């Protein structure tokens, strides 16, 4: 009777051992899956960090380009004002030239009359 009890206890222990071994295998598989997920998460975290750095550098570049664009707009406005001033001056000089040519023609005519 003791042998039978011991035999049953051994069988129960072996069955429990078998179930525990199976459970350990399943837990090891889950652990491997979790480790892979953790590695993927680390890789993604590194990529995210790189993207954040890239994003910040692009924002800085964008700000620099906006500042440069504003400076170029100011320069363009100044050049436009200078061009308008030069065009006005050019018109004045052309009028002055026409006036001088008229005076020269009149003087030549006067000179010709005086010679005669």
ZILIN-V22035 format. One record per pair of residues at least 12 apart in sequence whose C-alpha atoms are under 6 Angstrom apart, sorted by sequence separation. I is the first residue (numbers start at 0). J is the second residue. D is the distance in whole Angstrom. If there is no record, write none. Layout:
{{I/J/D} {I/J/D}}
//
This chain:
none
//
